[in-house]
Each structure stands twice: as C-alpha cells, then as structure tokens.
C-alpha cells in the first residue's frame, strides 16, 4: 500500500550546483566592478547573476517531489555475504510530471548498495491506473557483510531546477528492515552428533527413517487386531507377535555460548560501529553447530554466559524444562528461529554468575549423559572448575576454545575429560569442527 502523506522530507538543504556557484561568483565580481567603476548597468547585471541561483534554490525548496515509495526484498532474510534483490516501487502523486532527478537508497554500514542512478521522468498522477506511466520500479542487488537487522531506505531523490543551478535531496517513504543472519557452514556427521545414551540401534533407525514412528514387536494380547500381526517376529519367537508403534522422542543436546565481553584479555577493544571479528567467529560457529544438530533431530538448549538474549521456545524438550527460561529450539523451523535470534546477539559487559548452575540443572533433569558443546571465546577462569565437573553428565563433552583464551582454559577442561578444539576466524568453522572430530577419535581409540 502507498502512503497517504506524499510530501518529501528534505535530507539536505538545497544548494547551488557547480553552474550555480559559477553564476554566484560571476555576480559577485560584476557587483564589485560596478561599485569600482560606478556603472549602473554592471550593477543590474550583477544582481541578476546573483539572484538566479538564489531563486533556483528557493524553487527547489518549494517544489518538492510528491512521490510514494514501497520496497520488497527477495529473499527477505539473508546470511552474511549473501545477496538480496531490493525492489522499490515509486509513484508520482502530483498532477504534473516529475523533473529530472537521480536516486539512491539509504543503507547503513554492512550493506553494499549501488551508487546514485538516474531517476526516470514520471507522468502526472493517474488515480485510476495502477503501475502506469506515473510509476517506476527500481531494482538493485544488495550484498550484506554484517549480521543484524538493517534498515534499507528511505528512497533518496536528488532533483535540480530546470536550469541546473541548484539541487536538493529529499527522502521518500519509510525504511524497511532486512534481517542478516550469521553464515552457516555445513558440517559433516560424526561421533560428536550421535546421542550414545539412546543406543546404537535407535540411532541408526532414527537416521534411516527420521519421519516415521519406530515399530517394535510385542506378544499378542486378546483384542489386538490381526492386521497388526508381525509375522517375521512371530516366526522368530515361535509365538504370535504384533506390531506396536512407539512414539519416538528426539535426542537432546546442550550448548554453552560465550557472550560475556569482560572476560576478554584485550583492554583496548572498544564498543563501536565495527563488529568484533573474534566474536563474529564465535557466532558463526554457534550457528553452524546448532543448525547441524537441529538437522540431525536434536532438541537444542542454549545457555549464554552473559545476560540472556535468545528466546527460543522455553519449556520444550524431554528434560522437563517447563517453567525454566533456558532457550530451547525443537519446533519445525527452529533453525530459522535460532538464526534470526543470533542475528541480533551482542557481547555484554554485564556479569552473570549463574550460567553454570543453569547448565548443570538442565543436565540433571535430562537423567542421562547428553551431548554438550561449549563455544568459548576466552572462557572465565573462575568457572572452569565448575564447568569441568559437569563432564560425567556430558557425552560427548566438546569445548571450542577461542584464539584469545588463556592456555589454562584448554588445559583445565582437558584434564576434566573435555575434548578441546581451538578455533579462530582465520581457519573457519569447518576446520574447528574437524579438529574436534579428530580429537574425539584420537582419545576414543587410545582409550
């Protein structure tokens, strides 16, 4: 829908063009000459030269463009380094045709929009015709380099007066938000994403028929329909057996996400418009592992070391987390929900001392050892002992350690039985995951 208010808002005060500045300069020189030579004709000529650019600026100020603008994105959500097509539809709401102009879209850092381009002349408004000569569709491809929710727009139209002596910039319409999620790297399957507590047979069945209920055989009971007789099991057990459907519940996994900034050992790192590359590597690793686990059918709960920023669907999962605030992801489209929430996650300087307790409580409710993945940018040395003590409730227990972490982090967790793998923004997510797989295999085979 187009807006009812079509008066453009001035972005930049009208000012002379190069031609206008030339006339102003010439006018000042002529006025000075008229005063020096006492010539009235030069005085008149100088006034005309000075007045023309000023009149042009006034004309541009009063005669603002009357346009409406809406925009759409295709796709509406992109990951870092992906491209979306921005389609902006502008319509002339004035009875007179639009003058010559150029256009561009306003966008923040992290979105590569195109430079200013000519804005086509539009005919006068036609209330009875849609997408007629009074309407133009502007398209451009925008590449995102920073995650987050970014406003694209409003449309900036720069127009000049008919003589090209002055110009002004005007904003048209309202901005629209583009969501940029973290980059997700496809990870190979391995021993790290197998819920060993579920049993090997269950795991093979879960991955071979992930959308069907498991079938088990039990002894025939009076009243059971004959169509459910399991003849193969009957022959094996030498007694009548029937099929029984067993509702399968998904395996569970937990993740510890380091979002606390005051643990960083770089005191010179400041908040600002630039995102911290080290933390962006953490977010990308968390996103990739989380999507991988969700694709494998896990119910994923995420604990943050800083104040909670993720929402998820609390109260989900087999561990009985009803009433807790741990973000849980297990519904259809949970990967998209998680990525959308990770798009806005930031580092926090606010301390939080209960995240180990939250993780411990969740693991105790599970009632068995479950996969746990800790992604630590630095890792708090004060909490390492408590985190290491959770090892008996984790299978496997994997810790990804950032490049700025103290060596004591990997050493302490390694002694507690965690599989520690270093990661950094240079090598990337896939290498970190392969390191963890190799470390797990090496320890498993040696043990």
N, C-alpha and C positions, 0 to 999 in steps of 0.2 A: 504494500500500500504506500501511496505517496503522502507526504505530509501536507497539512493544510497551510502551514506557515512556510512561505517560499522566499521571504526576504533574506538575501545572503548576508552573512556576518563578515565584517571586514577583518581580515587577518593581518594585513599590512597597510598602513596609511598610504593613500595614493601619493605618488611621487613622479617627478619628471623622468622621461626616458632619456637616452643619450641625445636624441634630437631636441628634446625639451630643454635639457641642460645647455645645449649649444645655443638655442634661442635666448635663454636667460642670460648667458654670458655675453652674447652679442648685444642684447638690450642694455646691459649694464655699461658696456663700452660706449654705445651710442649715446646713452644718457650723460656719461662723463664728458664725451666730446661736445654735446650740446651745451653743457654748462661752461666748458672751456672756451668754445667759440661763440657762445651766446647765440645759437641758432635755434629758432623755434621749430623749424621743420625736423631737425635732428631730435629734438625733444619729443615730438609726436611719434616719430619712428621708433625711438627707444621705448616709449610707453607701450606701443603695440607689440613689440618683440617681447617685453617682459610680461605683458598681460596674457598673451596667448597660452603659454604653459600653465599659468595660474588658472586660467579659465578651463583648460583641459583637465587639470586636477579636480576642479570643482565639478565638472561634468561627470568624471568617473566616480566621484563620491556620491553624487545624487542618483545617477542612473546605474544602480546596482543590478546585477543579473538576477532574474527571478526564475530560479531553477529548483527542481526537486531531484533527489538522488536516493537510490537504494542500491544495496550491493549484496551479492551472494558469493559463497566460497565453494569450490569443488576440488577436493573434498573439504569438509568443514573442520576436520581435525587432521593435523599432520604431525609427523615426528621431525626431529631436528634433521636438517639437510634435505628434507622433502619439499616438494613444490606444490602449491595450490593455485588454481586459476581464480582470480578475483574478477567478477563481472559486475560492473557498475552501470546502472541504467539511469540516465539523466534526462529530464523532460523540461522543456521550456514552458513556463507558466504565464508568460507575458504575451500580450496580443501582437507585439512587434517581434521580428526575427532577432536572433542573438547576433552580436557583433563578433568580430574575430577575437579569438582567445586561445589560451593554452591551458592544459590541465595536468594535475598530478594528484596522487593520493598521499595523504599524510600517514606516516608509519614510524614507529619507534625503532631504536637500535635493535638489530637482530632480524629485521625483515628487509630484504633487498627488493625494493620497489623500483619501477622504471623511472627514468628522468621525465621532465615535463615534455608533453607532446601536444600537437595542435588539437584544439577542440573544434569540431566541425560546426559550421553555421546551422542553426536550427530555425525552422519556420515558426510562425506565430502559433500560439496555443490553440489546439483543436479539441474542445471538450468532448466531442462525440467520437473521436478516433483514438484507439489505443495503438501504441507503437507506430505512430505515423511519422510524418516529416518533422514533428516537433520533439521527437525522441531519438536518443542515440544510445547505443550500447558500447561501453568501453571495457576492453578486456586486457588483462596483463597477468603474467605468471610471476608469483612471489615465492621466493625461497626463504625458509626460516632457518636461522642459525642459532637461536636461543630459545630454550623452552619457556613456557609461561603462557599467560593469557594476554595477547597483544591486540590493541585497538588499531584497526585499519580504517582510515578516514578521519575527518570528513574529506569530501572531494574539494580540492583547492583549484579554483578557476582564476586565472590571471587574464584580465582584459585591458585593452588600451582604448583611448579615444579614437575617433575616426581619422585624426591627423597623425596619430602615433607620437603625441607629445607627452603623455602621462599614462601611467598604468596603476592598477590596484589589484590586490589579491583578496579573494573572497572565499569563505568556506561554505559548502553546500551540503545539507543533510547532516546526519549523525554518524558517528563511527560504529563499526561492528567488530565484535571480538573474535579473534582467531585463536584457537587453542593449539599450542605446540607442545607435544609430549616428548619425553625422553626417547632417545634412539634405542631400539630393541634389537639385540643381536641373537640370532638363532643359535641355540646351544645343543650339542649332541647329548644323547642319552647315555647313561652310565650307572655305576653303582651309587652315585650320590642321590639319584632321584627315585630310588626303589624303597618303598616302605617295608623294611625287613620284618617288622612286627606283624605284618599282615600275612606273611608266609609266601614262599616262592610260587606255589601253585596258584594262590589267589592273585598274585601279581601278574603272572603270565595270562591268566584268564581275564583280568581287568584290562590289560592292554590289547588282548586279541578281540574281545567283544565289549568295548567300553560303553556301548549304549544299550546293552541288554542286561536283564537280571540274571544272576547266576542260578544255575539249576543244580540241585543236589537230590539224591535219591534217599528215600526212607521206606520203612516197611509199610506194607498195605494195612490200612485200617478200615473196618466196616463203614461203608458210606462213601468211600473215596470213589470218584468216577473212574470207570475202566479206561477212558481215553487218556488218563494220566499215568497209565502203567508204563514203567521204564523197563522195556524188555531186555536191554543189554545188562542192566543191573540185576534184573530177575535171574537171568542165566548165570551171572557171576556169583550171586549169593545163594542160588538154589531156593529162593523163596520170592513171593510176589513183592515187588518194589514199585513205588510210584514216584513220579517227579514232584519235587516241592520247590517252589520259587522262593528264593531268599533275597530280600531286598538288600542290595549292596550299598554300603556307605563308603564314601570316598576317604582315602587316607589323609592324614593331617601333616602339615609342616608348619614350622615357625621361622620367622626371620627377625633378626635384630638389625635395625637400621640406624647408623650413627649420624645424627643430625645436630649434635651439640658442638658449637663452634669454640667455646672457651677452652676446649682440650687441645686446640691447635698449638703447635710449637712455634708458629711464625707470628710474632707480635706485630709485624709490620703490615699484615694483611688487613685491609680496611674494608668496611662496607661501602658500597657504591654501585654505580651502574654496571660495572663489569662483574660478571659471574666468576666465581672461583673455579678454575679448571679442575682442581683436585676434587672438589665436592661434586662437580658435574660428572666426573668419572664414577663416583660413588652412586649417584642417582641412576646412571646408565646401567651399572652393574646390578643394582637392586631391581630395576625394571626388567632386565633380561632374565634374571633368575626367577623372579616372580611370575612372569608370563610363561616361562618354561615349566614351572611347577604347576601352574593352573592348567596348562595344556595337557599335562600328564594326569590330570584328575585330582590333584591335591586340593584340600581346603587349606588356605593360607592365612595365617595370622601374623601381623606385623607389629613389632614393638619398637618404638622410637626412643633413642637416648635423650632427646630433647622433648619439649612440650609437644603433645600430640597434634599433628596436622592432618593425618589421614583419618577418614571416617569409616569407609568400608561398610560392612553390614555387621554390626556388633550383635552378639548373641547367637551367632551361627556356629556350625561345626559340631562334631561329635563329642568334643571335650566338655560340653556343658557350660559354655561361656556365657549363658544367658545372664544378664544383669551386669556384665563387665563392660568396660569401654575399650577393650582391645579391638582394633580394626580387623575384621575378618572378611575374606573375599572367597566366595564359593558359588555365587549365582551365575546364571547364564550372562555372558558379557562382563564377567568380573574382571577380565584382563583390561577391557576398555575403561571400566570404572577406576581401576588402580592407576592406569597410565594418566587418566585425566586428573587424578588427585596428585600424582607425582609431578605433574606439570607445574604446580604451584608451591612445591615444598621448598623451604628455605632453611639455611642454617640459623640456629638460635643461640644467643648468648645466655639464655636463662637456664640455670642448672636444674637438673631433675635427678633425684636420688632413688626413685622407686622403680626404675625400669627393669632392674634385675629381679626385683620381687614380683613384678607383673609377669615376666617371662617364666619365673620359677613356678608361680601359681598356675599358669596355663599348662605347663608341662606336667605338673602333678595331677591336674584334672584329666589329662589325657590317659593316665593309667598305664602307660607303656612308653617305651622309647620311641621317639619320632624324629624325623629329620629336622635339624636346626642349622640355619645359615646365618652367621654374623658377618655383616659388612661394616668394617671399622675403618674410618678414615685415619684416626690416630689411636683411639681406644683410651679409656680412662684407666690409669694405673691403679687407682683406688678400688675399682670394681673388678679387676682381673681375677682376684681370688674367688669372688662370689660367682663370676661367670664360669670359671674353671670347675667349680664344684657342681655345676649342672650337668657335667659330662655323662653321668650314669643315666640321665633321662633323655639323652640325645643319641640317635643312631640314624645316619652319621651326624657328627658334630663338625661343621666346617666353618672356619674363620678366614675371611678375606681381609688382609691387613694392608692398609694404605702405605704409600711410599714415605709419608712424613711421620709414621708411627715410631715410637720408641722401640728399640730391639727387644726390650723386656716384654712387650706385648706378645709377640710370637713365641718367645722363649717360655713365658709363663703358661700360655694356653697349650703349647705343645707338650709341656710336662704333664698337664692335666689330661692329655689324651685327645685334644682337638687336632683336626687336620688343618694346618695353617698354610695359606697360599698368598703370596704377595700379589698386589695389583697396582698398576699405575696407569695414568692417562695415555702414556706413550704406547704401551703394549696392547691395551684394549681389553674388552670383556671376554672375548673368546679365549685369549691366552690365559687369563686368570682362571677361567673355568677348567681349561685343560690342565693347568698346574694343579688344581685341586683334585681332579680325577687321577692324575699321575701320583700325587702324594698319597691318596687313599689306597690305590692299588699297591704301591710300594710297601706301605705299612701293613696292609692286609696280607700280602704274600709273605712278608718277613715274619708275620705273627703266626 
